[in-house]
Amino acid sequence: MIAFPLVGALILLVFNRFTNRWGHLLGVAMSLASFVVAVLAFFQLIGFGEEERRRAVHLYEFIPGMVDMGLLIDPLSICFALLITGVGSLIHIYSIGYMSHDEHKRRFFAYLNLFVAAMLLLVLADNYVGLFIGWEGVGLASYLLIGFWQFKPSAAVAAKKAFVVNRVGDFGLLVGMFVIWTSFGSLAFKDMPVDGTESGTTLAIGLLLLLGACGKSAQLPLQSWLLDAMEGPTPVSALIHAATMVTAGVYLVVRSGAFFFPEGSGAALAVSIVGAATLLAGAIIGCAKDDIKKGLAGSTMSQIGYMMLGAGLGPAGYAFAIGHLITHGFFKADMFLGAGSVMHGMNDEVDMRKYGGLRKYMPVTFVTFFIGYLAIIGFPLLSGYFTKDGIIETAVHHQPVLGWLAVLGAGITGFYMSRMVFMTFFGEKRWAEDAHPHESPAVMTWPLIILSIGALGLGGYLVLGGTLYTFLRPAVGGETAAPVFDFASTPGLVTLVLVAIGALIAWMRYGRVEVPSVQPRGSFLTTFARRDLYGDALNESLFMRPGQWLTRLAVFFDNRGIDGIVNGLAAGIGGSSGRLRRLQTGFARTYALSILIGAALLTGALLLVGNI
């Protein structure tokens, strides 16, 4: 699985001239080959008994006598592998049409292959070292993809920002690994403690791993990079922010759940709190964005928050969290690629205030996007209804306050997603005269159709009857009985009512009236949301400015202190040597007179001492 996209990336990067014409086809073929291997591995895995569905492959000694490198296929890793390679391959195919006129598309597909290979290593490694190598690999690939159009200053800055913010989270993960090694003498998953209790050490490890998860999954307080990352090509947004990289944090928490996030522990509660806070923050941000991709980015941040909330609830929430991760990969990739299709027909315009009525001109894009929209708001019997509402019901049962906050977040989701649909596909046309909206080619629409099919029915298949819970149990543990999805639960019914109210408010404000070409200033809350909850301002005040002052202080100390001492010593020696040099005249008579005077003084001193 890992070798195919990795070899594809190497070929495309090394033999650049040779692969210019057909390199994109090689990139697609390598991703599809990896998907075929994942499917075969999945069917082979389910052929084993439930307790035997854990297959490890030893590769080599990473640090002789200390750390072994190996791969692990189990129910959890194979779910991610299928999602990464399956949805990733559809994004590769879509990119053939989207990047058809880009002269550097060969390099783009090389980066896509590299990203897929690194993400597969992350989820297939059987230890934290391999996971960390893949973790850093996706960080590098995301930097290259977000800044792919580096001639745009905004893209270059966004890539740098994503890289720097993720390094903060990666530092937490790395320190957590140091503590794991110090405490347990191993970094292999099979050697971690599984006693279900929490000590001071495991709490510290859990919080450090959570910091790493917050960076990769754009959770508070490390979420500021996600919206800027929309500067990359739209397939990048679908790959990184729907199906792969932003889910890495959820994978880390669930993989480490039995070890460092046991049910009811402080670390698990911290995960749920971060998830609940982020799902609300992302939803609020999504309400005020006119850029269609940034609106979807706020939505991604919110939906990952739901997954983190579920992951913090223990085994009862794992199946719903992973289920929502899988279904989200389908309907969010569907909507991101749908947004790319809209941009393709609108001269790369991203401002929804300049759309309107596009459902008539882009019927396939509209229908597939609308299916994704219904899935994400939790329309009954679609994928998101089962997975997201499952998280909400489980949260209300285990953590009532956080659960009801998740219900509120669902209502806000109904508003901002409906706003996006109404502004883009309904109402009167508001586009510029030079825009000629049209449907995208088949190479772009067929991936949308396939993804929308997953958004329709995948959630029910995974949740009903405890299918995913039973499948995941050998990898993550859990109770004997699977949680049952309740169609008539109070939280579920309240959620549906709030979603309907949110959609109705969106229709009243954006569907039945003309959308203003310039947004009014709005209230403080509106400004708060438009400025991404002042996340950048907060980071600037707390970290960047103090960092600048510290740097200036260090420079001053270096210049005036360390350099001052060194330069002063050198100047003192130079000055004294210059003065001493004047005693050397070069005249022999002067030296003879000096010798005579010295001899006389010495003789006088000896005579004086002798008389005493």
FIGU-470288 format. One record per residue (C-alpha): x, y, z; residue number from 1; chain. Coordinates in nm, 3 decimals, padded with zeros to 5 digits, always signed. Layout:
<pazas>
         u         v         w   num   cadena
         X         Y         Z   NUM        A
...
</pazas>
This chain:
<pazas>
         u         v         w   num   cadena
   +00.000   +00.000   +00.000     1        A
   +00.275   +00.242   +00.095     2        A
   +00.521   +00.143   -00.178     3        A
   +00.300   +00.220   -00.479     4        A
   +00.239   +00.592   -00.410     5        A
   +00.590   +00.635   -00.270     6        A
   +00.748   +00.494   -00.587     7        A
   +00.511   +00.706   -00.793     8        A
   +00.624   +01.020   -00.610     9        A
   +00.992   +00.933   -00.659    10        A
   +00.951   +00.867   -01.033    11        A
   +00.756   +01.188   -01.088    12        A
   +01.003   +01.400   -00.892    13        A
   +01.326   +01.249   -01.027    14        A
   +01.235   +01.188   -01.393    15        A
   +01.058   +01.517   -01.438    16        A
   +01.111   +01.576   -01.808    17        A
   +01.042   +01.218   -01.904    18        A
   +00.709   +01.210   -01.715    19        A
   +00.576   +01.555   -01.801    20        A
   +00.316   +01.434   -02.051    21        A
   +00.183   +01.126   -01.871    22        A
   +00.294   +01.181   -01.511    23        A
   -00.060   +01.257   -01.391    24        A
   -00.174   +00.918   -01.520    25        A
   +00.107   +00.746   -01.331    26        A
   +00.005   +00.928   -01.013    27        A
   -00.355   +00.810   -01.051    28        A
   -00.246   +00.453   -01.132    29        A
   -00.025   +00.432   -00.823    30        A
   -00.301   +00.555   -00.594    31        A
   -00.550   +00.310   -00.748    32        A
   -00.301   +00.025   -00.709    33        A
   -00.266   +00.110   -00.342    34        A
   -00.646   +00.107   -00.310    35        A
   -00.664   -00.240   -00.467    36        A
   -00.407   -00.368   -00.216    37        A
   -00.610   -00.213   +00.068    38        A
   -00.929   -00.382   -00.052    39        A
   -00.756   -00.719   -00.078    40        A
   -00.608   -00.673   +00.270    41        A
   -00.953   -00.586   +00.405    42        A
   -01.116   -00.900   +00.269    43        A
   -00.826   -01.109   +00.392    44        A
   -00.860   -00.954   +00.737    45        A
   -01.231   -01.021   +00.774    46        A
   -01.160   -01.382   +00.679    47        A
   -00.991   -01.427   +01.016    48        A
   -01.173   -01.473   +01.346    49        A
   -01.248   -01.161   +01.548    50        A
   -00.959   -01.216   +01.789    51        A
   -00.711   -01.285   +01.507    52        A
   -00.768   -00.962   +01.315    53        A
   -00.435   -00.815   +01.409    54        A
   -00.153   -00.883   +01.166    55        A
   +00.190   -00.732   +01.233    56        A
   +00.484   -00.730   +00.990    57        A
   +00.833   -00.672   +01.126    58        A
   +01.051   -00.474   +00.886    59        A
   +01.383   -00.396   +01.053    60        A
   +01.547   -00.259   +01.366    61        A
   +01.511   +00.117   +01.360    62        A
   +01.741   +00.159   +01.662    63        A
   +01.922   -00.173   +01.720    64        A
   +01.817   -00.336   +02.044    65        A
   +01.572   -00.056   +02.127    66        A
   +01.311   +00.026   +01.861    67        A
   +01.180   -00.208   +01.590    68        A
   +01.005   -00.079   +01.280    69        A
   +00.698   -00.266   +01.164    70        A
   +00.352   -00.234   +01.011    71        A
   +00.017   -00.330   +01.159    72        A
   -00.305   -00.427   +00.986    73        A
   -00.602   -00.436   +01.220    74        A
   -00.965   -00.316   +01.196    75        A
   -00.874   +00.043   +01.287    76        A
   -00.582   +00.084   +01.047    77        A
   -00.761   -00.084   +00.756    78        A
   -01.056   +00.156   +00.790    79        A
   -00.819   +00.449   +00.749    80        A
   -00.626   +00.278   +00.469    81        A
   -00.945   +00.222   +00.268    82        A
   -01.053   +00.582   +00.322    83        A
   -00.713   +00.729   +00.233    84        A
   -00.663   +00.524   -00.081    85        A
   -01.027   +00.516   -00.193    86        A
   -01.121   +00.881   -00.152    87        A
   -00.762   +00.977   -00.235    88        A
   -00.784   +00.798   -00.570    89        A
   -01.108   +00.978   -00.656    90        A
   -00.937   +01.309   -00.577    91        A
   -00.645   +01.207   -00.800    92        A
   -00.887   +01.136   -01.086    93        A
   -01.071   +01.465   -01.030    94        A
   -00.738   +01.649   -01.038    95        A
   -00.679   +01.534   -01.397    96        A
   -00.951   +01.773   -01.506    97        A
   -00.897   +02.043   -01.245    98        A
   -00.522   +02.075   -01.308    99        A
   -00.535   +02.006   -01.682   100        A
   -00.406   +02.352   -01.777   101        A
   -00.142   +02.378   -01.506   102        A
   +00.208   +02.346   -01.650   103        A
   +00.335   +02.192   -01.325   104        A
   +00.069   +01.925   -01.285   105        A
   +00.331   +01.648   -01.290   106        A
   +00.482   +01.792   -00.972   107        A
   +00.134   +01.830   -00.823   108        A
   +00.059   +01.460   -00.869   109        A
   +00.400   +01.374   -00.723   110        A
   +00.307   +01.565   -00.408   111        A
   -00.035   +01.394   -00.397   112        A
   +00.135   +01.053   -00.414   113        A
   +00.384   +01.154   -00.147   114        A
   +00.102   +01.267   +00.079   115        A
   -00.088   +00.940   +00.039   116        A
   +00.225   +00.734   +00.112   117        A
   +00.305   +00.935   +00.426   118        A
   -00.053   +00.914   +00.552   119        A
   -00.058   +00.538   +00.499   120        A
   +00.264   +00.502   +00.697   121        A
   +00.109   +00.706   +00.976   122        A
   -00.191   +00.474   +01.015   123        A
   -00.016   +00.144   +00.936   124        A
   +00.287   +00.178   +01.167   125        A
   +00.285   -00.053   +01.468   126        A
   +00.467   +00.193   +01.693   127        A
   +00.486   +00.562   +01.772   128        A
   +00.816   +00.609   +01.585   129        A
   +00.669   +00.496   +01.253   130        A
   +00.356   +00.699   +01.326   131        A
   +00.571   +01.006   +01.389   132        A
   +00.766   +00.961   +01.064   133        A
   +00.440   +00.946   +00.871   134        A
   +00.310   +01.236   +01.081   135        A
   +00.603   +01.453   +00.972   136        A
   +00.571   +01.325   +00.616   137        A
   +00.214   +01.451   +00.582   138        A
   +00.328   +01.779   +00.737   139        A
   +00.590   +01.817   +00.465   140        A
   +00.353   +01.712   +00.186   141        A
   +00.081   +01.949   +00.310   142        A
   +00.334   +02.234   +00.311   143        A
   +00.424   +02.155   -00.050   144        A
   +00.061   +02.123   -00.160   145        A
   -00.080   +02.425   +00.021   146        A
   +00.201   +02.638   -00.122   147        A
   +00.192   +02.470   -00.463   148        A
   +00.113   +02.802   -00.632   149        A
   +00.407   +02.967   -00.457   150        A
   +00.402   +03.259   -00.698   151        A
   +00.103   +03.379   -00.493   152        A
   +00.231   +03.544   -00.172   153        A
   -00.087   +03.437   +00.010   154        A
   -00.023   +03.071   -00.077   155        A
   +00.341   +03.087   +00.035   156        A
   +00.242   +03.249   +00.365   157        A
   -00.039   +02.998   +00.420   158        A
   +00.198   +02.705   +00.367   159        A
   +00.450   +02.850   +00.610   160        A
   +00.176   +02.915   +00.865   161        A
   +00.045   +02.558   +00.842   162        A
   +00.397   +02.423   +00.879   163        A
   +00.484   +02.638   +01.183   164        A
   +00.157   +02.583   +01.370   165        A
   +00.182   +02.208   +01.316   166        A
   +00.534   +02.211   +01.455   167        A
   +00.387   +02.327   +01.787   168        A
   +00.160   +02.023   +01.801   169        A
   +00.439   +01.797   +01.677   170        A
   +00.656   +01.913   +01.966   171        A
   +00.388   +01.789   +02.206   172        A
   +00.374   +01.452   +02.031   173        A
   +00.753   +01.419   +02.033   174        A
   +00.783   +01.500   +02.405   175        A
   +00.499   +01.257   +02.473   176        A
   +00.700   +00.988   +02.294   177        A
   +01.003   +01.068   +02.510   178        A
   +00.792   +01.025   +02.824   179        A
   +00.647   +00.697   +02.690   180        A
   +00.996   +00.561   +02.625   181        A
   +01.124   +00.674   +02.963   182        A
   +00.825   +00.526   +03.145   183        A
   +00.768   +00.198   +02.960   184        A
   +01.094   +00.128   +02.775   185        A
   +00.918   +00.081   +02.442   186        A
   +00.729   +00.272   +02.175   187        A
   +00.543   -00.025   +02.024   188        A
   +00.165   -00.024   +02.063   189        A
   +00.167   -00.382   +02.186   190        A
   +00.384   -00.287   +02.485   191        A
   +00.165   -00.005   +02.613   192        A
   -00.028   -00.042   +02.944   193        A
   -00.394   -00.144   +02.907   194        A
   -00.516   -00.150   +03.269   195        A
   -00.784   +00.116   +03.227   196        A
   -00.645   +00.337   +03.506   197        A
   -00.485   +00.679   +03.494   198        A
   -00.171   +00.790   +03.674   199        A
   +00.010   +01.120   +03.668   200        A
   +00.240   +00.986   +03.399   201        A
   -00.036   +00.860   +03.169   202        A
   -00.228   +01.186   +03.219   203        A
   +00.079   +01.386   +03.112   204        A
   +00.131   +01.159   +02.812   205        A
   -00.236   +01.190   +02.715   206        A
   -00.227   +01.570   +02.729   207        A
   +00.093   +01.582   +02.523   208        A
   -00.056   +01.353   +02.260   209        A
   -00.370   +01.569   +02.261   210        A
   -00.153   +01.873   +02.183   211        A
   -00.017   +01.688   +01.881   212        A
   -00.369   +01.592   +01.776   213        A
   -00.486   +01.954   +01.804   214        A
   -00.217   +02.064   +01.560   215        A
   -00.289   +01.808   +01.289   216        A
   -00.668   +01.815   +01.329   217        A
   -00.697   +02.195   +01.357   218        A
   -00.855   +02.188   +01.701   219        A
   -00.844   +02.472   +01.951   220        A
   -00.602   +02.633   +02.021   221        A
   -00.401   +02.527   +01.710   222        A
   -00.674   +02.579   +01.451   223        A
   -00.554   +02.904   +01.294   224        A
   -00.375   +02.741   +00.997   225        A
   -00.676   +02.560   +00.852   226        A
   -00.868   +02.845   +00.688   227        A
   -00.553   +02.996   +00.535   228        A
   -00.470   +02.655   +00.388   229        A
   -00.752   +02.708   +00.137   230        A
   -00.498   +02.898   -00.075   231        A
   -00.388   +02.564   -00.221   232        A
   -00.559   +02.402   -00.523   233        A
   -00.907   +02.276   -00.436   234        A
   -00.819   +01.902   -00.466   235        A
   -00.566   +01.969   -00.189   236        A
   -00.845   +02.098   +00.032   237        A
   -01.046   +01.784   -00.035   238        A
   -00.752   +01.551   +00.029   239        A
   -00.603   +01.720   +00.335   240        A
   -00.908   +01.873   +00.497   241        A
   -01.169   +01.605   +00.433   242        A
   -01.029   +01.254   +00.414   243        A
   -00.677   +01.244   +00.547   244        A
   -00.451   +01.480   +00.738   245        A
   -00.704   +01.650   +00.963   246        A
   -00.826   +01.307   +01.073   247        A
   -00.478   +01.205   +01.190   248        A
   -00.539   +01.356   +01.533   249        A
   -00.855   +01.149   +01.575   250        A
   -00.661   +00.838   +01.476   251        A
   -00.391   +00.916   +01.733   252        A
   -00.646   +00.956   +02.013   253        A
   -00.841   +00.640   +01.926   254        A
   -00.525   +00.434   +01.871   255        A
   -00.393   +00.551   +02.210   256        A
   -00.733   +00.543   +02.379   257        A
   -00.689   +00.220   +02.574   258        A
   -00.340   +00.329   +02.682   259        A
   -00.358   +00.697   +02.768   260        A
   -00.724   +00.803   +02.729   261        A
   -00.916   +00.542   +02.931   262        A
   -01.287   +00.602   +02.970   263        A
   -01.364   +00.852   +03.245   264        A
   -01.004   +00.974   +03.275   265        A
   -00.891   +01.335   +03.287   266        A
   -00.714   +01.305   +02.952   267        A
   -01.028   +01.165   +02.787   268        A
   -01.236   +01.449   +02.935   269        A
   -00.983   +01.700   +02.796   270        A
   -01.027   +01.546   +02.448   271        A
   -01.406   +01.581   +02.471   272        A
   -01.386   +01.940   +02.595   273        A
   -01.151   +02.038   +02.312   274        A
   -01.383   +01.869   +02.062   275        A
   -01.697   +02.040   +02.195   276        A
   -01.530   +02.382   +02.200   277        A
   -01.395   +02.337   +01.849   278        A
   -01.719   +02.215   +01.695   279        A
   -01.888   +02.533   +01.816   280        A
   -01.599   +02.758   +01.710   281        A
   -01.585   +02.609   +01.361   282        A
   -01.961   +02.639   +01.318   283        A
   -01.958   +03.004   +01.423   284        A
   -01.674   +03.079   +01.181   285        A
   -01.863   +02.907   +00.899   286        A
   -02.160   +03.140   +00.949   287        A
   -01.968   +03.449   +00.840   288        A
   -01.753   +03.332   +00.548   289        A
   -01.830   +03.445   +00.194   290        A
   -01.541   +03.243   +00.050   291        A
   -01.696   +02.904   -00.029   292        A
   -01.377   +02.712   +00.049   293        A
   -01.320   +02.890   +00.379   294        A
   -01.680   +02.822   +00.475   295        A
   -01.617   +02.452   +00.413   296        A
   -01.291   +02.478   +00.609   297        A
   -01.481   +02.611   +00.911   298        A
   -01.721   +02.320   +00.864   299        A
   -01.429   +02.074   +00.860   300        A
   -01.295   +02.220   +01.182   301        A
   -01.640   +02.176   +01.338   302        A
   -01.694   +01.820   +01.216   303        A
   -01.352   +01.709   +01.337   304        A
   -01.461   +01.856   +01.670   305        A
   -01.753   +01.611   +01.672   306        A
   -01.510   +01.325   +01.609   307        A
   -01.283   +01.439   +01.893   308        A
   -01.584   +01.466   +02.121   309        A
   -01.678   +01.107   +02.038   310        A
   -01.319   +00.986   +02.071   311        A
   -01.306   +01.124   +02.426   312        A
   -01.609   +00.919   +02.533   313        A
   -01.426   +00.588   +02.535   314        A
   -01.527   +00.265   +02.357   315        A
   -01.892   +00.371   +02.344   316        A
   -01.796   +00.670   +02.129   317        A
   -01.517   +00.520   +01.916   318        A
   -01.744   +00.355   +01.660   319        A
   -01.947   +00.672   +01.608   320        A
   -01.631   +00.887   +01.594   321        A
   -01.462   +00.664   +01.336   322        A
   -01.791   +00.620   +01.152   323        A
   -01.832   +00.996   +01.128   324        A
   -01.469   +01.024   +01.017   325        A
   -01.535   +00.783   +00.730   326        A
   -01.867   +00.934   +00.620   327        A
   -01.724   +01.285   +00.657   328        A
   -01.444   +01.185   +00.422   329        A
   -01.709   +01.116   +00.157   330        A
   -01.951   +01.404   +00.196   331        A
   -01.689   +01.670   +00.273   332        A
   -01.467   +01.560   -00.017   333        A
   -01.782   +01.569   -00.228   334        A
   -01.851   +01.929   -00.124   335        A
   -01.491   +02.048   -00.156   336        A
   -01.466   +01.901   -00.503   337        A
   -01.811   +02.046   -00.577   338        A
   -01.679   +02.387   -00.476   339        A
   -01.387   +02.328   -00.712   340        A
   -01.632   +02.243   -00.988   341        A
   -01.815   +02.570   -00.924   342        A
   -01.485   +02.759   -00.933   343        A
   -01.392   +02.577   -01.256   344        A
   -01.702   +02.719   -01.422   345        A
   -01.674   +03.063   -01.262   346        A
   -01.320   +03.172   -01.355   347        A
   -01.186   +03.057   -01.015   348        A
   -01.420   +03.293   -00.829   349        A
   -01.464   +03.188   -00.463   350        A
   -01.692   +03.468   -00.336   351        A
   -02.042   +03.326   -00.293   352        A
   -02.187   +03.679   -00.322   353        A
   -02.092   +03.655   -00.692   354        A
   -02.270   +03.324   -00.752   355        A
   -02.645   +03.262   -00.748   356        A
   -02.873   +03.037   -00.953   357        A
   -02.594   +02.798   -01.053   358        A
   -02.812   +02.487   -01.014   359        A
   -02.946   +02.550   -01.366   360        A
   -02.598   +02.564   -01.521   361        A
   -02.426   +02.292   -01.317   362        A
   -02.691   +02.025   -01.250   363        A
   -02.455   +01.738   -01.162   364        A
   -02.246   +01.959   -00.934   365        A
   -02.563   +02.089   -00.769   366        A
   -02.720   +01.749   -00.704   367        A
   -02.402   +01.595   -00.566   368        A
   -02.323   +01.901   -00.353   369        A
   -02.681   +01.903   -00.223   370        A
   -02.652   +01.538   -00.118   371        A
   -02.334   +01.623   +00.073   372        A
   -02.515   +01.917   +00.231   373        A
   -02.803   +01.697   +00.347   374        A
   -02.554   +01.446   +00.490   375        A
   -02.358   +01.702   +00.689   376        A
   -02.661   +01.868   +00.846   377        A
   -02.787   +01.527   +00.956   378        A
   -03.091   +01.486   +00.730   379        A
   -03.272   +01.167   +00.837   380        A
   -03.137   +00.841   +00.692   381        A
   -02.835   +00.997   +00.523   382        A
   -02.482   +00.918   +00.640   383        A
   -02.430   +01.212   +00.873   384        A
   -02.761   +01.148   +01.045   385        A
   -02.640   +00.817   +01.183   386        A
   -02.280   +00.903   +01.268   387        A
   -02.307   +01.260   +01.396   388        A
   -02.632   +01.201   +01.585   389        A
   -02.474   +00.887   +01.730   390        A
   -02.195   +01.102   +01.875   391        A
   -02.449   +01.351   +02.010   392        A
   -02.662   +01.085   +02.179   393        A
   -02.357   +00.914   +02.334   394        A
   -02.222   +01.249   +02.455   395        A
   -02.553   +01.348   +02.615   396        A
   -02.552   +01.016   +02.797   397        A
   -02.188   +01.035   +02.920   398        A
   -02.118   +01.411   +02.932   399        A
   -02.455   +01.594   +02.927   400        A
   -02.319   +01.950   +02.912   401        A
   -02.086   +01.872   +02.621   402        A
   -02.359   +01.670   +02.452   403        A
   -02.609   +01.955   +02.455   404        A
   -02.340   +02.192   +02.325   405        A
   -02.302   +01.947   +02.036   406        A
   -02.679   +01.972   +01.978   407        A
   -02.643   +02.351   +01.957   408        A
   -02.356   +02.308   +01.713   409        A
   -02.579   +02.092   +01.491   410        A
   -02.836   +02.372   +01.478   411        A
   -02.569   +02.623   +01.373   412        A
   -02.450   +02.373   +01.110   413        A
   -02.800   +02.370   +00.965   414        A
   -02.779   +02.748   +00.927   415        A
   -02.434   +02.801   +00.777   416        A
   -02.451   +02.504   +00.538   417        A
   -02.796   +02.611   +00.416   418        A
   -02.661   +02.963   +00.372   419        A
   -02.385   +02.825   +00.150   420        A
   -02.628   +02.626   -00.066   421        A
   -02.873   +02.915   -00.106   422        A
   -02.602   +03.170   -00.191   423        A
   -02.439   +02.941   -00.446   424        A
   -02.716   +02.754   -00.623   425        A
   -03.037   +02.949   -00.563   426        A
   -03.159   +03.305   -00.617   427        A
   -03.078   +03.536   -00.905   428        A
   -02.746   +03.526   -01.085   429        A
   -02.492   +03.771   -00.945   430        A
   -02.181   +03.682   -01.140   431        A
   -01.961   +03.909   -01.349   432        A
   -02.023   +03.960   -01.720   433        A
   -01.712   +03.766   -01.823   434        A
   -01.821   +03.455   -01.627   435        A
   -01.975   +03.170   -01.825   436        A
   -02.081   +02.900   -01.576   437        A
   -02.090   +02.549   -01.715   438        A
   -02.078   +02.191   -01.596   439        A
   -01.738   +02.037   -01.538   440        A
   -01.606   +01.753   -01.757   441        A
   -01.684   +01.389   -01.676   442        A
   -01.342   +01.327   -01.522   443        A
   -01.446   +01.576   -01.250   444        A
   -01.816   +01.492   -01.215   445        A
   -01.785   +01.113   -01.184   446        A
   -01.581   +01.136   -00.862   447        A
   -01.853   +01.368   -00.730   448        A
   -02.120   +01.110   -00.812   449        A
   -01.931   +00.826   -00.642   450        A
   -01.863   +01.035   -00.331   451        A
   -02.227   +01.141   -00.309   452        A
   -02.333   +00.775   -00.315   453        A
   -02.117   +00.720   -00.007   454        A
   -02.275   +01.026   +00.154   455        A
   -02.617   +00.873   +00.093   456        A
   -02.598   +00.532   +00.252   457        A
   -02.262   +00.459   +00.413   458        A
   -02.353   +00.592   +00.757   459        A
   -02.650   +00.360   +00.807   460        A
   -02.447   +00.059   +00.698   461        A
   -02.169   +00.139   +00.948   462        A
   -02.387   +00.222   +01.248   463        A
   -02.702   +00.011   +01.234   464        A
   -02.665   -00.326   +01.397   465        A
   -02.335   -00.221   +01.552   466        A
   -02.145   -00.321   +01.235   467        A
   -01.852   -00.083   +01.278   468        A
   -01.848   -00.120   +01.659   469        A
   -01.817   -00.499   +01.634   470        A
   -01.552   -00.470   +01.363   471        A
   -01.340   -00.219   +01.558   472        A
   -01.366   -00.393   +01.895   473        A
   -01.054   -00.614   +01.858   474        A
   -00.845   -00.301   +01.793   475        A
   -00.988   -00.054   +02.045   476        A
   -01.167   -00.269   +02.303   477        A
   -01.516   -00.208   +02.433   478        A
   -01.818   -00.355   +02.599   479        A
   -01.977   -00.675   +02.479   480        A
   -02.299   -00.517   +02.353   481        A
   -02.281   -00.261   +02.074   482        A
   -02.446   +00.079   +02.131   483        A
   -02.786   +00.097   +01.968   484        A
   -02.882   +00.396   +01.753   485        A
   -03.207   +00.544   +01.883   486        A
   -03.426   +00.697   +01.612   487        A
   -03.656   +00.863   +01.867   488        A
   -03.416   +00.985   +02.135   489        A
   -03.473   +01.327   +02.287   490        A
   -03.132   +01.465   +02.181   491        A
   -03.189   +01.336   +01.828   492        A
   -03.532   +01.495   +01.796   493        A
   -03.413   +01.826   +01.942   494        A
   -03.121   +01.819   +01.698   495        A
   -03.355   +01.775   +01.400   496        A
   -03.572   +02.064   +01.518   497        A
   -03.272   +02.296   +01.561   498        A
   -03.131   +02.198   +01.221   499        A
   -03.467   +02.275   +01.059   500        A
   -03.482   +02.612   +01.237   501        A
   -03.127   +02.693   +01.125   502        A
   -03.211   +02.605   +00.764   503        A
   -03.529   +02.815   +00.781   504        A
   -03.340   +03.119   +00.913   505        A
   -03.086   +03.077   +00.631   506        A
   -03.369   +03.065   +00.377   507        A
   -03.524   +03.380   +00.522   508        A
   -03.194   +03.569   +00.506   509        A
   -03.032   +03.431   +00.192   510        A
   -03.284   +03.227   -00.003   511        A
   -03.589   +03.444   -00.052   512        A
   -03.420   +03.786   -00.054   513        A
   -03.144   +03.934   -00.265   514        A
   -02.794   +03.871   -00.131   515        A
   -02.605   +04.201   -00.087   516        A
   -02.287   +04.235   -00.291   517        A
   -02.113   +04.389   +00.012   518        A
   -02.167   +04.244   +00.355   519        A
   -02.286   +04.496   +00.615   520        A
   -02.058   +04.556   +00.908   521        A
   -02.277   +04.348   +01.140   522        A
   -02.264   +04.288   +01.512   523        A
   -01.964   +04.211   +01.729   524        A
   -02.040   +03.839   +01.696   525        A
   -02.037   +03.869   +01.316   526        A
   -01.702   +04.050   +01.323   527        A
   -01.578   +03.793   +01.574   528        A
   -01.664   +03.513   +01.331   529        A
   -01.529   +03.689   +01.020   530        A
   -01.195   +03.732   +01.192   531        A
   -01.179   +03.363   +01.282   532        A
   -01.257   +03.428   +01.650   533        A
   -00.948   +03.651   +01.664   534        A
   -00.730   +03.341   +01.661   535        A
   -00.454   +03.514   +01.465   536        A
   -00.471   +03.823   +01.685   537        A
   -00.447   +03.605   +01.995   538        A
   -00.147   +03.415   +01.860   539        A
   +00.015   +03.742   +01.760   540        A
   -00.038   +03.894   +02.106   541        A
   +00.059   +03.590   +02.313   542        A
   +00.334   +03.437   +02.103   543        A
   +00.453   +03.638   +01.804   544        A
   +00.500   +03.980   +01.969   545        A
   +00.662   +03.841   +02.288   546        A
   +00.877   +03.627   +02.061   547        A
   +00.986   +03.936   +01.868   548        A
   +01.065   +04.119   +02.192   549        A
   +01.261   +03.821   +02.320   550        A
   +01.452   +03.805   +01.993   551        A
   +01.532   +04.176   +02.008   552        A
   +01.647   +04.140   +02.370   553        A
   +01.866   +03.846   +02.272   554        A
   +02.012   +04.044   +01.982   555        A
   +02.079   +04.343   +02.211   556        A
   +02.245   +04.118   +02.470   557        A
   +02.448   +03.950   +02.197   558        A
   +02.555   +04.280   +02.040   559        A
   +02.614   +04.484   +02.356   560        A
   +02.699   +04.203   +02.595   561        A
   +02.881   +03.910   +02.441   562        A
   +03.009   +04.098   +02.137   563        A
   +03.084   +04.399   +02.359   564        A
   +03.309   +04.195   +02.587   565        A
   +03.490   +04.028   +02.300   566        A
   +03.527   +04.347   +02.098   567        A
   +03.624   +04.547   +02.405   568        A
   +03.896   +04.299   +02.498   569        A
   +04.027   +04.310   +02.143   570        A
   +04.019   +04.691   +02.140   571        A
   +04.201   +04.708   +02.476   572        A
   +04.478   +04.480   +02.358   573        A
   +04.503   +04.670   +02.032   574        A
   +04.522   +05.008   +02.206   575        A
   +04.780   +04.900   +02.464   576        A
   +04.994   +04.738   +02.197   577        A
   +04.983   +05.059   +01.998   578        A
   +05.110   +05.256   +02.295   579        A
   +05.377   +05.002   +02.380   580        A
   +05.491   +05.009   +02.021   581        A
   +05.602   +05.371   +02.063   582        A
   +05.877   +05.258   +02.301   583        A
   +06.048   +05.082   +02.012   584        A
   +06.222   +05.367   +01.822   585        A
   +06.471   +05.163   +01.615   586        A
   +06.774   +05.381   +01.716   587        A
   +07.073   +05.189   +01.864   588        A
   +07.192   +05.490   +02.069   589        A
   +06.852   +05.510   +02.240   590        A
   +06.865   +05.140   +02.330   591        A
   +07.228   +05.184   +02.463   592        A
   +07.124   +05.481   +02.678   593        A
   +06.830   +05.275   +02.812   594        A
   +07.065   +04.989   +02.900   595        A
   +07.306   +05.231   +03.073   596        A
   +07.030   +05.392   +03.278   597        A
   +06.890   +05.049   +03.368   598        A
   +07.232   +04.923   +03.474   599        A
   +07.291   +05.234   +03.687   600        A
   +06.954   +05.197   +03.858   601        A
   +07.017   +04.830   +03.922   602        A
   +07.366   +04.898   +04.062   603        A
   +07.233   +05.171   +04.287   604        A
   +06.961   +04.945   +04.415   605        A
   +07.213   +04.669   +04.498   606        A
   +07.442   +04.912   +04.681   607        A
   +07.149   +05.047   +04.879   608        A
   +07.038   +04.701   +04.978   609        A
   +07.397   +04.609   +05.078   610        A
   +07.431   +04.913   +05.314   611        A
   +07.103   +04.825   +05.485   612        A
</pazas>
